[in-house]
Amino acid sequence: MMKLLLGCVLGLTLAACNEPTSFNRRTLPLALVNDAPIPVTLPSGAGTVEVISGTIQSNLATGICNWTVNLSGGISRTGTVPECVFFLDQNFSVTLDMGGPPAPDGPHLYEFGVVGG
């Protein structure tokens, strides 16, 4: 009986870790760009673009993070960060180059989490 119970617990634990559920996902809001609180205005071609908001989501089962950055004019950029895991009480910083117009030119430091955290 004990072996059966242990087997069930182990099976459920492994299934939960491999299941793409909200239990395995952690989401942080975009807080800073180049150490400045959002919204932030960045160069884009001959003009500028404003970074309005964003999120990064860590999937503990895959170790991959998916990010979204929302820009002025209804533009959004998305991407992934491999080998990325964080917890809700942490901040996560990543340098992203979104390729220029209509997105920002060049690389910028994006910090997700709580300002001052």
C-alpha distances in whole Angstrom, upper triangle without the diagonal:
4,5,5,6,9,10,11,12,14,15,17,18,20,21,23,25,26,27,30,30,32,29,30,34,36,40,43,46,49,51,54,56,58,57,59,57,57,59,61,64,63,66,66,68,72,70,67,64,62,58,57,53,50,46,44,40,38,35,32,30,34,36,39,41,43,46,48,52,54,58,61,62,59,58,54,53,49,48,45,44,42,40,40,37,38,36,38,40,41,45,45,48,49,53,53,56,57,59,62,64,63,60,61,63,61,58,57,55,52,50,47,46,47,51,51,47
4,5,5,6,8,10,11,12,14,15,16,18,20,21,23,24,25,29,29,30,27,28,32,34,38,41,44,47,49,51,53,55,54,56,54,55,57,58,61,61,64,64,66,70,68,65,62,60,56,55,51,48,44,42,38,35,33,30,28,32,33,36,38,41,44,47,50,52,56,59,61,57,56,53,51,48,46,43,42,40,37,37,34,35,34,35,37,38,42,42,45,47,50,51,54,54,57,60,62,61,58,59,61,59,56,55,52,50,47,45,43,45,48,48,45
4,5,5,6,9,10,10,12,14,15,16,18,20,21,22,24,28,27,30,27,27,31,33,37,40,44,46,48,51,53,54,54,56,54,54,56,58,60,60,63,62,65,68,67,64,61,59,55,54,50,47,43,41,37,34,31,28,26,30,31,35,37,39,42,45,49,51,55,58,60,56,55,51,50,46,44,41,40,38,35,36,33,34,33,35,37,38,41,41,44,45,49,49,52,53,56,59,61,60,57,58,59,57,54,54,51,49,47,44,43,45,48,48,45
4,5,5,6,9,10,10,12,14,15,16,18,20,21,22,26,26,28,25,26,30,32,36,39,43,46,48,50,52,54,53,55,53,53,55,57,59,59,62,61,64,67,66,63,59,58,54,53,49,46,42,40,36,33,30,28,26,29,31,34,36,38,41,44,47,50,53,57,58,54,53,50,48,45,43,40,40,37,35,35,33,34,33,35,36,38,41,41,44,45,48,49,52,52,55,58,59,58,56,57,58,57,54,53,51,48,46,43,42,44,48,48,44
4,5,5,6,9,10,11,12,14,15,16,18,20,21,24,24,26,23,24,28,30,34,37,40,43,45,48,50,52,51,53,51,51,53,54,57,57,60,60,62,66,64,61,57,55,52,50,47,44,40,37,34,31,28,26,24,28,30,33,34,37,40,42,46,48,52,55,56,53,52,48,47,43,42,39,38,36,34,34,31,32,30,32,34,35,38,39,42,43,47,47,50,50,53,56,58,57,54,55,57,55,52,51,49,46,44,41,39,41,45,45,42
4,5,5,6,8,10,11,12,14,15,17,19,20,23,23,25,22,22,26,28,32,35,39,42,43,46,48,50,49,51,49,49,51,53,56,55,58,58,60,64,62,59,56,54,50,49,45,42,38,36,32,29,27,24,22,26,27,30,32,35,38,41,44,46,50,53,55,52,50,47,45,42,40,37,36,34,31,31,29,29,28,30,32,33,36,36,40,41,44,45,48,48,51,54,56,55,52,53,55,53,50,49,46,44,42,39,38,40,43,43,40
4,6,5,6,9,10,11,12,14,15,17,18,22,22,24,21,22,25,28,32,35,38,41,43,46,48,49,49,51,49,49,51,52,55,55,57,57,59,63,61,58,55,53,49,49,45,41,38,35,31,29,26,23,21,24,26,29,31,34,37,40,43,46,49,53,54,50,49,46,44,40,38,35,35,32,30,30,28,29,29,30,32,34,37,36,40,40,44,44,47,47,50,53,55,54,51,52,54,52,49,48,46,44,42,39,38,40,44,44,40
4,5,5,6,8,10,10,12,14,15,16,20,19,22,19,20,24,26,30,33,37,40,42,44,46,48,48,49,48,47,49,51,53,53,56,55,58,61,60,57,53,51,48,47,43,40,36,34,30,27,24,22,20,23,26,28,30,32,35,38,41,44,47,51,52,48,47,44,42,39,37,34,34,32,30,30,28,29,27,29,31,33,36,35,39,40,43,43,46,46,49,52,53,52,50,51,53,51,48,47,45,42,40,38,36,39,42,43,39
4,5,5,6,9,10,11,12,14,15,19,18,20,17,18,21,24,27,30,34,37,39,42,44,46,45,47,45,45,47,48,51,51,54,53,56,59,58,55,51,49,46,44,41,37,34,31,28,25,22,20,18,22,24,26,28,30,33,36,39,42,45,49,50,47,46,42,41,37,36,33,32,30,28,28,25,26,24,26,28,30,32,33,36,37,40,41,44,44,47,50,52,51,48,49,51,49,46,45,42,40,38,35,33,35,39,40,36
4,6,5,6,9,10,11,13,14,18,18,20,17,17,21,23,27,30,34,36,38,41,42,44,44,46,44,44,46,47,50,50,52,52,55,58,56,53,50,48,45,44,40,37,33,30,27,24,21,18,16,19,21,24,27,29,32,35,38,41,45,48,49,46,45,41,39,36,34,31,30,28,25,26,23,24,23,25,27,29,31,31,34,35,39,39,42,42,45,48,50,49,47,47,49,47,44,43,41,38,37,34,33,35,39,39,35
4,5,5,6,9,10,11,12,16,16,19,16,16,20,23,27,30,33,36,39,41,42,45,44,46,44,44,46,47,50,49,52,51,54,57,56,53,49,48,44,43,39,36,32,30,26,23,20,18,15,19,21,24,26,28,31,34,37,40,44,47,48,45,43,40,38,35,33,30,29,27,25,26,23,25,24,26,29,30,32,32,35,35,39,39,42,42,44,47,49,48,45,47,48,47,44,43,41,38,37,34,33,36,39,40,37
4,6,5,6,9,10,10,14,13,16,13,14,18,21,24,27,31,34,36,39,40,43,42,44,42,41,43,45,48,47,50,49,52,55,54,51,47,45,42,41,37,34,30,28,24,22,18,16,14,18,20,23,24,26,29,32,35,38,41,44,46,42,41,38,36,33,31,29,28,27,25,25,22,23,22,24,26,28,30,30,33,34,37,37,40,40,43,46,47,46,44,45,47,45,43,42,39,37,35,32,31,33,37,38,34
4,5,5,6,9,10,13,13,15,12,12,16,18,22,25,29,31,34,36,38,40,39,41,39,39,41,43,45,45,48,47,50,53,52,49,45,43,40,39,35,32,28,25,22,19,16,14,12,16,18,20,22,24,27,30,34,36,40,43,44,41,40,36,35,31,30,27,26,24,22,22,19,20,19,21,23,24,27,27,30,31,35,35,38,38,41,44,46,45,42,43,45,43,40,39,36,34,32,29,28,30,34,35,31
4,5,5,6,9,12,13,15,13,12,16,19,22,25,29,31,34,36,37,39,39,41,40,39,41,42,45,44,47,46,49,52,51,48,45,43,39,39,35,31,28,25,21,18,15,13,10,13,16,19,21,23,26,29,33,35,39,42,44,41,39,35,34,30,28,25,24,22,20,20,18,20,20,22,24,25,27,27,30,30,33,34,36,37,39,42,44,43,41,42,43,42,39,38,36,33,32,29,29,31,35,36,32
4,5,5,6,10,11,13,12,11,15,18,21,25,28,31,34,36,37,40,40,41,39,39,40,42,44,44,46,45,48,51,50,47,44,42,38,37,34,30,27,24,20,18,15,13,10,13,16,18,20,22,26,28,32,34,38,41,42,39,37,34,32,29,27,24,24,22,21,21,19,21,20,22,25,26,28,27,30,30,34,33,36,36,39,42,43,42,40,41,43,41,39,38,36,33,32,29,29,31,35,36,33
4,5,5,8,8,10,8,8,12,15,18,22,25,28,30,33,35,37,37,38,36,36,37,39,42,41,44,43,46,49,48,45,41,39,36,35,31,28,24,22,18,16,12,11,9,13,15,17,19,20,23,26,29,32,35,39,40,36,35,32,30,27,26,23,23,21,20,19,17,18,17,19,22,23,25,24,28,28,32,32,34,34,37,40,42,40,38,39,41,40,37,36,33,31,29,26,25,28,32,33,29
4,6,8,9,11,8,7,11,13,17,20,24,26,29,31,32,35,34,36,35,34,36,37,40,39,42,41,44,47,46,43,40,38,34,33,30,26,23,20,16,13,10,8,6,10,12,14,16,18,21,24,28,30,34,37,39,36,34,30,29,25,23,20,20,18,16,16,14,15,15,17,20,21,23,22,25,25,29,29,32,32,35,38,40,39,36,37,38,37,34,33,31,28,27,24,24,26,30,31,28
4,6,9,12,10,8,11,15,18,21,25,27,30,32,33,35,35,37,35,35,36,37,40,39,41,40,43,46,45,42,39,38,34,33,30,26,23,20,16,14,10,9,5,8,11,13,16,17,21,24,27,30,33,37,38,35,33,29,28,24,22,19,19,17,16,16,15,17,17,19,22,23,24,23,26,26,29,28,31,31,34,37,38,37,35,36,38,36,34,33,31,29,28,25,25,28,32,33,30
4,6,9,9,8,10,14,17,20,23,26,29,31,33,35,35,36,35,34,35,37,39,39,41,40,42,46,44,41,38,36,33,32,28,25,22,19,15,14,10,10,7,10,13,14,16,17,20,22,26,28,32,35,36,33,31,28,27,23,22,19,20,19,18,17,16,18,18,19,22,23,24,23,26,26,29,29,31,31,34,36,38,36,34,35,37,36,34,33,31,29,28,25,25,28,31,33,30
4,7,8,6,8,11,14,17,20,23,26,28,29,32,32,33,32,30,32,33,35,35,37,36,39,42,40,38,34,33,29,28,25,21,18,16,12,11,8,9,7,9,12,12,13,13,17,19,22,25,28,31,32,29,28,24,23,19,18,16,17,16,16,16,14,16,16,17,21,21,22,21,24,23,26,26,28,27,30,33,34,33,30,32,34,33,31,30,28,26,25,22,22,25,28,30,28
4,5,6,7,10,13,16,19,22,25,28,29,32,32,33,31,30,31,33,35,35,38,37,40,43,41,38,35,33,29,28,24,21,18,16,12,12,9,10,9,12,14,14,14,15,18,19,23,25,28,31,32,29,28,25,24,21,20,18,19,19,19,17,15,16,15,16,19,20,22,21,24,24,27,27,30,29,32,34,35,34,31,33,35,35,32,31,29,26,25,21,21,24,27,29,26
4,5,5,8,10,13,16,19,22,25,27,30,30,30,28,27,28,30,33,33,36,35,39,41,39,36,33,30,27,25,22,19,15,14,10,10,9,10,11,13,14,14,14,14,16,18,21,23,26,29,31,27,27,23,23,20,20,18,19,19,19,17,14,14,13,13,16,18,19,19,22,23,26,26,28,28,31,33,34,32,30,31,34,33,31,29,27,24,22,19,18,20,24,26,23
4,6,8,11,14,18,21,23,26,28,31,30,31,29,28,30,32,35,35,38,38,41,44,42,39,35,33,29,28,24,21,17,16,12,11,9,9,10,13,14,15,15,16,18,20,23,25,29,32,34,31,30,26,25,22,22,20,20,20,18,16,14,13,12,12,15,17,19,19,22,23,27,27,30,30,33,35,37,35,33,33,36,35,32,31,28,25,23,20,18,21,24,26,23
4,7,10,14,17,20,22,25,27,29,29,30,28,28,29,31,34,34,36,36,39,42,40,37,34,32,28,27,23,20,16,14,10,8,6,5,6,9,10,11,12,13,16,19,22,24,28,31,33,30,28,25,24,20,19,17,16,16,15,13,10,11,10,12,15,16,17,17,20,21,24,24,27,27,31,33,35,33,31,31,33,32,29,28,26,23,21,18,17,20,24,25,22
4,7,10,13,16,19,22,23,26,26,27,25,24,26,27,30,30,33,32,35,38,36,33,30,28,24,23,19,16,12,10,6,5,5,6,8,10,10,10,9,10,13,15,18,20,24,27,29,26,25,21,20,17,16,14,14,15,14,12,10,10,9,10,13,14,15,14,17,18,21,21,24,24,28,30,31,30,27,28,30,29,26,25,23,20,18,15,14,17,21,23,20
4,7,10,13,16,18,20,23,22,23,21,21,23,24,27,28,31,31,34,37,35,31,28,26,22,21,17,14,10,8,5,5,7,8,11,12,11,11,9,10,12,14,17,19,22,26,28,25,24,20,19,17,16,14,14,15,14,11,9,7,6,6,10,10,11,11,15,16,19,20,23,23,27,29,30,29,26,26,29,28,25,23,20,17,15,12,11,14,17,19,16
4,7,10,12,15,17,20,20,20,18,17,19,21,24,24,27,28,31,34,31,28,24,22,18,17,13,10,7,6,4,6,9,11,14,15,13,12,9,9,9,11,13,15,19,22,24,22,21,17,17,14,14,13,14,16,16,12,11,9,9,7,11,11,11,10,13,15,18,18,21,21,24,26,27,26,23,23,26,25,22,20,18,14,13,9,9,12,15,17,15
4,7,9,12,14,17,16,17,15,14,16,18,21,22,25,25,29,32,29,26,22,20,16,15,11,9,6,5,6,9,12,14,17,17,15,14,11,11,10,11,12,14,17,20,23,21,20,17,16,15,15,14,14,16,17,13,12,9,9,7,9,9,8,8,11,13,16,16,19,19,23,24,26,24,21,21,24,23,20,18,15,12,9,6,5,8,11,14,12
4,6,9,12,15,15,14,12,11,13,15,18,19,22,23,27,29,26,22,19,16,13,11,8,6,4,7,9,12,15,17,20,20,18,17,13,12,10,10,10,11,14,17,20,18,17,15,15,14,15,15,15,18,19,16,15,13,13,10,12,11,9,10,11,13,16,16,19,18,22,23,23,22,19,19,22,22,19,16,14,10,9,5,5,8,10,13,12
4,6,8,12,11,11,9,8,10,11,14,15,19,20,23,25,23,19,16,13,10,9,6,5,5,7,11,13,17,19,22,22,19,17,13,13,9,9,8,10,12,15,18,17,16,13,13,13,14,15,15,18,19,16,16,14,15,13,14,13,10,9,10,11,13,13,16,15,19,19,21,19,16,16,18,18,16,13,11,7,6,4,6,8,9,13,13
4,7,10,9,8,6,6,9,10,14,15,19,20,24,26,23,19,17,14,10,10,8,8,9,11,14,16,20,22,25,24,22,20,17,16,13,13,11,12,14,16,20,19,18,16,16,16,17,18,18,21,22,18,18,15,16,14,14,12,9,10,10,12,14,15,17,18,21,21,22,21,18,17,19,19,17,13,11,8,6,5,6,6,6,10,10
4,6,5,5,4,6,8,8,12,13,16,18,22,23,21,17,15,13,10,10,9,10,11,13,16,18,22,24,27,26,23,21,18,17,14,14,12,13,14,16,20,19,18,17,16,17,18,18,18,21,22,19,19,17,18,17,16,14,10,11,9,11,12,13,15,16,19,19,21,20,17,15,17,17,14,10,8,6,5,7,9,9,7,10,12
4,5,5,6,7,8,7,9,9,13,15,18,20,18,14,13,11,8,10,10,11,12,14,17,19,23,25,28,26,24,21,18,17,14,13,11,12,12,15,18,18,17,15,15,16,16,18,17,20,22,19,20,19,20,19,19,17,13,12,9,10,9,10,12,13,16,16,17,17,14,11,13,13,11,7,6,5,6,9,12,13,11,13,15
4,6,8,10,11,9,11,10,13,15,18,20,18,15,14,13,11,14,14,14,16,16,20,21,25,27,30,28,25,23,20,20,17,17,14,16,15,17,21,22,20,18,17,18,19,19,18,21,23,20,22,20,22,21,21,18,14,13,10,10,9,11,12,14,17,16,18,19,15,12,13,12,10,6,5,6,8,12,14,15,13,14,16
4,7,9,12,10,12,13,16,19,22,23,21,18,17,15,13,15,14,15,16,17,20,22,26,27,30,29,26,24,21,21,18,18,16,17,17,19,23,23,22,21,20,21,21,21,20,23,24,21,22,20,21,20,19,16,13,13,10,12,12,14,16,18,20,20,22,22,19,16,17,16,13,10,8,8,8,11,12,12,10,11,13
4,6,8,7,10,11,15,17,21,22,19,16,15,12,11,12,13,14,16,18,21,23,27,29,32,31,28,26,23,22,19,18,15,16,15,17,21,21,20,20,19,21,22,23,22,25,26,23,24,22,23,21,20,18,15,15,13,14,14,15,17,18,21,20,21,21,18,15,17,17,15,11,10,10,9,12,13,13,10,11,14
4,6,7,10,13,16,19,22,23,20,17,15,12,10,10,10,12,14,16,20,22,26,28,31,30,27,25,22,21,18,17,14,14,14,16,19,20,19,18,19,20,21,22,22,25,26,23,23,21,21,19,19,17,14,15,14,15,16,16,18,19,22,21,22,21,18,16,19,19,17,13,12,10,9,11,11,10,8,11,13
3,5,9,11,15,17,20,21,18,15,12,9,7,6,7,10,12,15,18,21,25,27,30,29,27,25,21,19,16,14,11,11,11,12,16,16,16,15,16,17,19,21,21,25,26,23,23,21,22,20,20,19,15,15,14,15,16,16,17,17,20,19,19,18,15,14,17,18,16,13,12,10,10,11,12,12,10,14,15
4,7,10,13,15,19,20,16,13,10,6,5,5,7,10,14,17,20,23,27,29,32,31,29,26,22,21,17,15,11,10,9,10,13,14,14,14,16,18,20,22,23,26,28,25,26,24,24,22,23,21,18,18,17,17,17,17,18,17,19,18,18,16,14,13,16,18,17,14,14,12,13,13,15,15,13,16,18
4,6,10,12,16,17,14,10,8,5,5,7,9,12,15,18,21,24,27,30,33,31,29,26,23,21,17,15,12,11,10,10,14,15,15,15,15,18,20,22,22,26,28,25,26,24,25,24,24,22,19,18,16,16,15,15,15,15,17,16,16,15,13,11,13,15,14,11,12,11,12,14,16,16,14,17,19
4,7,9,13,13,10,6,6,4,6,9,12,14,18,20,24,26,30,33,35,33,31,28,25,23,19,17,13,12,10,9,13,15,14,15,16,18,20,23,24,27,29,27,28,27,29,27,28,25,22,21,19,18,16,15,15,14,16,13,13,13,11,9,11,13,14,12,13,13,15,17,20,20,18,21,23
4,6,10,11,9,5,5,6,7,11,13,15,18,20,24,26,29,32,34,32,30,27,24,22,18,17,13,13,10,11,14,16,14,15,14,17,19,21,22,26,28,26,28,27,29,28,28,26,22,21,18,16,14,13,12,12,13,10,11,11,9,6,8,10,11,9,12,12,15,17,20,21,20,22,24
4,6,8,6,4,6,9,11,14,17,18,21,23,26,29,32,34,36,34,32,29,26,24,21,19,15,15,12,12,14,17,15,16,16,19,20,23,23,27,29,28,30,30,32,31,32,29,25,23,20,19,16,14,12,12,12,9,9,10,9,6,6,9,11,11,14,15,18,21,24,25,23,26,28
4,6,5,5,6,9,11,15,17,18,21,22,26,28,31,34,36,33,31,28,25,23,20,18,15,14,11,11,13,15,13,14,14,17,19,22,23,26,29,28,30,30,32,32,33,30,27,24,22,19,17,14,12,10,9,6,5,6,6,5,5,9,12,12,16,16,20,22,25,27,25,28,30
4,5,7,9,13,15,18,21,22,24,26,29,31,34,37,39,36,34,31,28,26,23,21,18,18,15,14,15,17,15,17,16,20,21,24,25,28,31,30,33,33,36,35,36,34,30,28,25,22,19,17,14,12,10,7,6,8,9,8,7,10,14,15,19,20,23,25,29,30,29,32,33
4,7,10,14,17,20,22,24,27,29,32,35,37,40,42,39,37,34,31,29,26,24,21,20,16,15,16,19,17,19,19,23,24,28,29,32,35,34,36,36,39,38,39,36,32,30,27,25,22,20,17,16,14,10,9,10,12,11,10,13,17,17,21,22,26,28,31,32,31,33,35
4,7,10,14,16,19,21,25,27,30,33,36,39,41,38,36,33,30,28,24,22,18,17,14,12,13,16,15,17,18,21,24,27,28,31,34,33,35,35,37,36,36,34,30,29,26,24,21,19,17,15,14,11,9,9,10,10,10,14,16,16,20,20,24,25,28,29,28,30,33
4,7,10,13,16,18,21,23,27,30,33,36,38,36,34,30,27,25,21,19,15,14,11,10,11,14,13,15,16,19,21,24,25,29,32,30,32,31,33,32,33,31,27,25,23,21,19,17,15,14,14,10,9,9,9,7,9,12,15,14,17,17,20,22,25,26,24,27,29
4,7,9,12,14,18,20,24,27,30,33,35,33,31,28,24,22,18,15,12,10,7,6,8,11,10,11,12,16,18,22,23,27,29,27,29,29,30,29,30,28,24,23,21,19,17,15,14,12,13,10,9,7,7,6,9,13,14,13,15,15,18,19,22,23,22,25,27
4,6,9,12,16,18,22,25,28,31,33,32,30,27,23,21,17,14,10,9,6,5,9,10,10,11,13,16,18,21,22,26,29,26,28,27,28,26,27,25,22,21,19,18,17,15,15,13,15,13,12,10,9,8,12,14,15,13,14,13,16,17,19,20,19,22,24
4,6,8,12,14,18,21,24,27,30,28,26,23,20,17,14,11,7,6,5,7,10,11,10,9,10,13,16,18,19,23,25,23,24,23,24,23,24,22,18,17,16,15,14,13,13,12,14,13,13,12,9,9,12,14,13,11,12,10,12,13,16,17,16,19,21
4,7,11,14,17,21,24,27,29,28,27,24,20,18,14,11,8,6,5,7,10,10,10,10,12,14,17,19,20,24,26,23,24,23,23,22,23,21,18,18,17,17,17,15,16,15,17,16,16,14,12,12,16,18,17,14,15,12,13,13,15,16,15,19,20
4,7,11,14,17,20,23,26,25,23,21,17,14,11,8,6,5,7,9,13,11,11,9,11,12,15,17,18,22,23,20,21,19,20,18,19,18,16,15,15,15,16,15,16,15,18,18,18,16,13,14,17,18,17,14,14,11,11,10,12,13,14,17,18
4,7,10,14,17,20,22,21,20,17,13,11,7,5,4,6,9,12,14,12,11,9,9,9,12,13,15,18,20,17,17,16,17,16,18,16,14,13,13,13,14,13,15,13,17,17,18,16,14,14,17,18,16,14,13,9,10,8,10,13,14,17,17
4,7,10,13,16,19,18,16,14,10,8,6,5,7,9,12,16,18,16,14,11,11,10,11,12,13,16,17,14,14,13,14,13,15,14,12,11,12,12,14,13,16,15,19,20,21,19,16,17,20,20,18,15,14,10,10,7,9,12,14,17,16
4,7,10,13,15,14,13,10,6,6,4,6,9,12,15,19,21,18,17,13,12,10,9,9,9,12,13,10,11,10,11,11,14,12,10,9,10,10,13,12,15,15,19,20,22,21,18,18,20,20,17,15,13,10,10,7,9,13,15,18,16
4,7,10,12,11,10,8,5,5,6,9,12,15,18,22,24,21,19,16,14,11,11,9,10,12,12,9,9,9,10,10,14,12,12,10,12,13,16,15,18,18,21,24,25,24,21,21,24,23,20,19,17,14,13,10,11,14,17,20,18
4,6,9,9,7,6,4,7,9,12,15,18,21,25,27,24,23,19,17,14,12,10,9,10,10,7,6,6,8,10,13,12,12,10,13,13,16,16,20,20,23,26,27,26,23,24,26,24,21,20,18,15,14,11,12,16,19,21,18
4,5,6,6,6,6,8,11,14,18,21,24,28,29,26,25,21,19,15,14,11,11,10,10,8,7,9,10,12,15,15,15,14,16,16,19,19,22,22,25,28,30,29,26,27,28,27,24,23,21,19,18,15,16,19,22,24,21
4,6,5,8,9,12,15,18,21,24,27,31,33,30,28,24,23,19,17,14,13,12,10,9,6,8,9,12,15,14,16,14,17,18,21,21,25,25,28,31,33,32,29,30,31,29,26,26,23,21,19,17,17,20,23,25,21
4,6,8,11,13,16,20,23,26,29,33,35,32,30,26,24,20,18,15,14,12,11,11,9,12,13,16,19,18,19,18,20,20,23,23,26,26,29,32,34,33,31,31,33,31,28,28,26,24,23,20,21,24,27,28,25
4,5,9,11,15,18,21,24,28,31,33,30,28,24,21,18,15,12,11,9,8,9,9,12,14,17,20,19,19,17,19,18,21,21,23,23,26,29,31,31,28,29,30,28,26,26,24,22,21,19,20,24,27,28,26
4,7,10,13,17,20,23,26,30,32,29,27,23,21,17,14,10,9,7,5,5,6,9,12,15,17,16,16,14,16,15,18,18,21,22,25,28,30,30,27,27,28,26,23,23,21,19,18,17,18,21,24,25,23
4,7,10,14,17,20,23,27,28,26,23,20,17,13,10,7,6,5,6,5,7,10,13,15,18,16,16,13,14,13,16,15,18,18,21,24,26,26,23,24,25,23,20,20,19,17,17,15,17,21,23,25,23
4,6,10,13,17,20,23,25,23,20,17,14,11,8,5,5,7,8,6,7,9,12,13,16,14,13,10,12,11,13,13,16,16,19,22,24,23,20,21,22,21,18,18,16,14,14,12,14,17,20,22,20
4,7,10,14,17,20,22,19,17,13,11,7,6,4,6,9,11,9,11,12,14,15,18,16,15,12,13,12,14,12,15,14,17,20,21,20,18,19,21,20,18,17,16,13,14,12,14,18,20,23,21
4,7,10,13,17,19,16,14,10,8,5,5,6,8,11,13,11,13,13,15,15,18,16,14,11,11,10,12,10,13,12,15,17,19,18,15,15,18,17,15,14,13,10,11,10,13,16,18,21,20
4,7,10,13,15,13,10,7,6,4,7,9,11,15,17,15,16,16,18,17,20,18,16,14,14,12,13,11,13,11,14,16,17,15,12,14,17,17,15,14,14,11,12,11,14,17,18,21,21
4,6,10,12,11,9,6,5,6,9,12,13,17,20,17,19,18,20,19,21,19,16,14,13,12,12,10,12,10,13,14,14,13,10,11,14,15,14,12,12,9,11,11,14,16,17,20,20
4,7,9,7,6,4,7,9,12,15,17,21,23,21,22,21,23,21,23,22,19,17,17,16,16,13,14,12,15,14,14,12,10,11,15,17,16,14,15,12,14,13,16,18,18,22,22
4,6,6,5,6,8,11,14,17,19,23,26,23,25,24,26,24,26,24,21,20,18,17,16,14,14,11,13,12,11,9,7,9,13,15,15,14,15,13,15,16,18,20,20,23,24
4,5,6,9,11,15,18,21,23,27,30,27,29,28,29,27,29,27,24,23,22,21,20,17,17,14,16,14,12,9,9,11,14,17,18,17,18,16,19,19,21,22,22,25,26
4,6,9,12,16,19,23,25,29,32,29,31,30,32,30,32,30,27,26,25,24,23,20,19,16,17,15,12,9,10,13,16,19,20,19,21,20,22,22,24,26,25,29,30
4,7,10,13,17,20,23,27,29,27,29,28,29,28,30,29,26,25,24,23,22,19,19,15,17,16,13,11,11,14,17,20,21,20,21,19,21,20,23,24,25,28,29
4,7,10,14,17,20,24,27,25,27,27,28,27,29,27,25,23,22,20,19,16,15,12,13,12,11,8,8,11,14,17,18,17,19,17,19,19,22,24,24,28,28
4,7,10,14,17,20,23,21,23,23,25,24,26,24,22,20,19,17,17,14,13,10,13,13,12,10,8,11,15,16,16,16,17,15,17,16,19,21,22,26,26
4,7,11,13,17,20,18,21,21,23,23,25,23,20,18,17,14,14,11,10,7,10,11,11,10,8,10,13,14,14,14,15,13,15,15,18,21,22,25,25
4,7,10,14,17,15,17,18,21,21,23,21,19,16,15,13,13,10,11,9,12,14,15,14,11,13,15,16,15,15,15,13,15,14,17,21,22,25,24
4,7,10,13,12,15,17,19,20,23,20,18,15,14,12,12,9,10,9,12,15,16,16,13,15,16,15,14,14,15,13,15,14,18,21,22,25,24
4,6,10,9,12,14,17,18,21,18,17,13,13,11,12,10,12,12,15,18,20,19,16,17,19,17,15,16,15,13,15,14,17,21,22,25,23
4,7,6,9,12,15,17,19,16,15,11,11,8,10,10,12,13,16,19,22,22,18,18,19,17,15,15,14,12,13,13,16,20,21,23,21
4,5,9,12,16,18,20,18,17,13,13,11,13,13,15,16,19,22,25,25,22,22,22,20,17,18,17,16,16,16,18,22,24,25,23
4,7,10,14,17,18,16,16,13,13,12,15,15,18,20,22,25,28,28,25,25,25,23,20,20,18,17,17,16,18,22,24,25,22
4,7,10,13,15,12,12,9,11,10,13,14,17,19,22,24,27,27,23,23,24,22,19,18,16,14,14,13,14,18,20,21,19
4,7,10,12,10,11,9,12,12,16,17,20,22,25,27,30,29,26,26,27,25,22,20,18,16,14,13,13,16,19,20,17
4,7,8,6,8,7,10,12,16,17,21,22,26,28,30,30,26,26,27,25,22,20,17,15,12,10,10,13,16,17,14
4,6,6,8,9,13,15,19,20,24,25,29,31,33,32,28,28,30,28,25,23,19,17,14,11,10,12,15,16,13
4,5,8,10,14,16,20,21,25,25,29,31,32,31,28,28,30,29,25,23,20,17,14,10,8,10,13,14,11
4,7,10,14,17,20,22,26,27,31,32,34,33,29,29,31,29,26,23,20,17,14,11,8,9,12,12,8
4,7,10,13,17,19,23,24,28,29,31,31,27,26,28,26,23,20,16,14,11,9,7,8,11,11,7
4,7,10,14,16,19,21,24,26,28,27,24,22,24,23,19,16,13,10,7,6,4,7,9,9,7
4,7,10,13,16,18,21,23,25,25,21,20,22,20,16,14,10,8,6,5,6,10,11,12,10
4,7,10,13,15,19,20,23,23,19,17,18,16,13,10,7,6,4,6,9,11,12,13,12
4,6,10,12,15,17,20,20,16,15,16,13,10,8,6,5,7,8,12,15,15,17,16
4,7,10,12,14,17,18,14,12,12,10,6,5,4,6,9,11,15,17,17,19,19
4,6,9,11,14,15,11,10,10,8,5,6,7,7,10,12,16,19,19,21,21
4,6,8,11,12,9,8,7,5,4,6,9,10,14,16,20,22,22,24,24
4,6,9,9,6,6,7,7,7,9,11,11,15,16,20,23,23,25,26
4,7,8,7,7,6,7,8,11,14,15,18,20,24,26,26,29,29
4,6,5,5,4,7,9,11,15,16,19,21,25,27,26,29,30
3,5,6,7,10,13,14,18,18,21,23,26,28,28,31,32
4,7,9,12,14,15,18,18,21,22,25,27,27,30,31
4,7,9,11,11,14,14,17,18,22,24,24,27,28
4,7,8,8,12,12,16,18,21,23,22,25,26
4,7,9,12,14,17,20,23,25,24,27,28
4,7,10,12,16,19,22,25,24,25,27
4,7,9,13,16,19,22,21,23,23
4,6,10,13,16,18,17,19,20
4,7,10,13,15,14,16,16
4,7,10,12,12,14,15
4,7,9,9,11,11
4,7,8,11,10
4,7,9,7
4,6,5
4,5
4
